[in-house]
Amino acid sequence: MPEHEVLAVRYANVRREPGDVFLSHDPHDAPGEMDYFVWIIRAPGRIVVVDTGFGPDAASRRKRQLLRTVDQALASVGVDCATVPDVVISHLHYDHAGNLPLFRDATFHLQDAEMDYATGRFMCHPVLAHPFDVEDVCCMVRRVYAGRVRFHDGDATLAPGITLHRIGGHSRGLMAVRVSTARGHVVLAADATHYYANMRKPDPFPIVFDLGEVLEGYKRLRELADSEDHIIPGHDPLVRQYYPAVPGADAVALHVPPNIAT
């Protein structure tokens, strides 16, 4: 299998309290901050972006600290959004599916179940609709009609060494991405586990569609990865401590072993 480079690129963060990150919590357990990342997978002749983050308007409305725009963040690691051929959308929550117009030439990869969820009856419930931005969802629908979305139903191969896996739970069609690298198979969990601690306690993140799927998803992540050190949570600031920094960017390299055990 090709040995890909995998980068986690940070573009925003926010302060969190204990009840924000665990369903059941001890006040001493709070991670303190939440980081927002987009991920890059690349090898000679191939580049894939995983998730597209949010922009200034969403940052203002939701009181998040935007450190840099996503196009600026990606440019810092040599990626031009306008020329990226493939974008995987792990799920359609606002912090993973904004900025779609930046990726003007991309084919977007999405689970059938996620589009059904984001445009169906469950969005009549504000508590379930809150993590979505209706303009982002409409933007994706427009790309469906433009022939720029490739739908997947469960597990799928995107390219040699890159596979997609529906996990569900946090959002109905959430998927993780498994990538072959020089150190083995790295799994970008996205929000299948927000923090290392969500999976390891286990104590899930409070935004959830199906709690049973969240808990079963932890088992699935372990099956897909070569070890727990190969599972990358979606929002944990510890990722930036564990993995070596990319010079000149707010990013870390996930395709090499961590600096310390995770």
N, C-alpha and C positions, 0 to 999 in steps of 0.2 A: 504494500500500500504506500502511496505517497506520504512523505513526512512533512506535515504542514507546520507553518508558523501560526501561533494563536496568540492574539493580544487582547487584553482588557483595557479599554480606553475610557477614562473617567471624564464626564462633562458636567456633572452637577452633584450636589449633596444637600442633606437636610438633617436637622437635629431630631432625634426620636426619644420618646419616653418609653418606659417598660411595657405599658399596655399597648403600645403601638406595634410591637414586634413579636409578641407571644400570645397565644390564646389564653394560657394560664401562666402567670408569671410571678416571680419573686422580684421586688423592686431593685434588688442588687444585680439583676441579670441584664439590665439594659445595655445594648451595645453602644448607645450614645449617639451615633451618627448612622446615616444611611447614605451610601454612595450610589450614583447612577452611572452605568456603563453602557457602552456599545462594544461589540466584539468583532475582531477581524480574523478571518481565516485565510491564509494565503500560502501558495506554493508556486513554482514557476508555471506561468500560463494560467493561473487561476486566482481569483479573489472573491471571497464571499463576506458580506457584512451580516452580522446577526443583530437584529433590532436597530431601530432608528431614533430612539430617544424622544425628547420633547424640546420645544423651542421657547423663546422668550415669553410669548403670551401665556402658555401653560405654566411656566415658572412663576409668573406674576400672579395668576389666578390661584394657584395652589401653594404659593408661598415656599417655593423651592429656590435654592441658590444655584443659579446657572453660572458655572465657572467659565464656560466658553460654549459657543454654539457647536452643534454636532459636526457641521462641515469643517469648522476650525479644528476641532479635536481630531478628526480623521486626517486632515491635512498634515497635522503634526507628526503622523506616522506614515506619511507618504501616500495617502489614499485620497483620490478625488471622487467625491460622491457622485458627480455627474457621469462618471464612466464605469461605475460598479455594475457588473452584469447580473449578479444574483444577490438578493437580500432575503434572508430568513426572518420572518416575523414570529417570534416565539408565541406571542399572544397579542391581542389588540388593545390592551390597557394603554392609557395615554403616554406612559413613560417608556413604552416599547414600540409604539407605532405612530409617532408624530414625524414631522419632517419628510413625509413621503415625496413631495415635489423635488427635494434636493437630489433624489436618485432617479433622474429623468430617463435613463436608459435601462433600468433594472427590471428583471422579472422578480416578482415577490412570491415567496413560498409560504403557504398558510394552510392550516388544518381546516378541513370542511367543518368540523365541529365548532371551531372558533368563529367562523363567519356566521354560522347558524345561530350561535349564542349571541353575538354582538348585534344581530339584526332581528332577533326573534322575540318571543313572548317574555323572556326573562328580563329584558330591558324595560319592561313596564314597572319594575320594582326599583325605586331609586337607590336602595342599598346595594343592589347588584350593578346598576348602571353607573354608579359614581366613579369607578376606576377607569371608565371609558370616556373618550372625548368624541362627541357625535361627529364633529368635523373630520377627525381622523378616520372614523369608520366610513363616512361618506366618501372620503378621498380614496379609500381602498375599494369601495364599490365602483367608483369611476374607473379604477384600474382593472377591475374585473371586466367591465364592458369594453375596455380598450385592449383586452387580450393580454394583459401583463401580469396576471396572477396564475400561478400553478398551484392547484389544490392537492392536498395529500390527505389520505384517510388512514390514520395510524402510522406505522413505521414505513420509512421510505429511504431510498438512496438518492442523495442529491448529486454526488459525484464520487469517484473512487476515494475511499477514505473519509467521506463525510456522510453521515446518516442522520435522519430525523426520527424522533421518537415521541409520539403523543403520550403525555403524562397526565394531563388534566388536573383536576383538583382546585388549584388556585383560580384558574379560569377554565372553562369547559374544554377548550381545545389547545391548552398550553402544550408546547413541545420543547424538548431538550435536543441538543445537537452533540453528536459524538464524532470526534475528530482524531484521525491517526496522526501521531507526532513522533518525534525521535524518542520521547520518553514513554510512549505507549498511548493508549486511548484516553484522551481528555474529554470530559463531558461538561459542556456549558449548560448548566441546569436552568439558567434564567430564573424564573420565580417558582420553579418546582421546590427550591429552598432559597429563601431570601438571604439567610445567614447560615453559617456553619452550624450554629447552635440550634436552629429550627429543626434540622434533620437529626442531630446527634442526641438531643435530649430524650425523645423527640417532643417538640412543642411548636406546632405550626404557626405561621404568620396569620394574623386575624382576618385578612381579606381572603375569603374562601367560597368557592361554589360547592364543592363536594369534599368534605373532610376525609371521608374514607379514601378517596382517590389521592388526596395529599399524602396520607400515611403510606398507602401502597406505593406511591411514587418514590418515596425514599428508598424502598427496597429495589425498585426498578433502576434508579440511579446507580446504586451499588452494583447491580448486575451489569450495567453498561460500562462502567469505569474499570480501569485496571487496579485501582485502589481508591481509598477515600481521599488521598492526596491528589487524585485526578478529577475530583468533582469540584466544579467552580460555582459557588453560589451567586445569585443574581445581584446582590446589593451590599455585600459585607465589606467594610473598610479593611478588614484583615487581609483581603486578597492583595492589597497594595503593600502590606508588610511582608507577606509570605513570599512573594515572587519578585524577581529582579526587575528594576526599573528600566524602561526604554529611554535612552538618552534623548534629551530635548523634548520630551512629551510627558503628559500626565497619564502614563500607561505602563503596564507590566507585561512581561513575557510569560505565558502559561505553558509553552511547549518545552520548557526546561524545568528541571526539578526545583521545588521551592527552596528558598534560603534556609528555612527551618520547617520542621514537620508541622503540618496543618492540624 
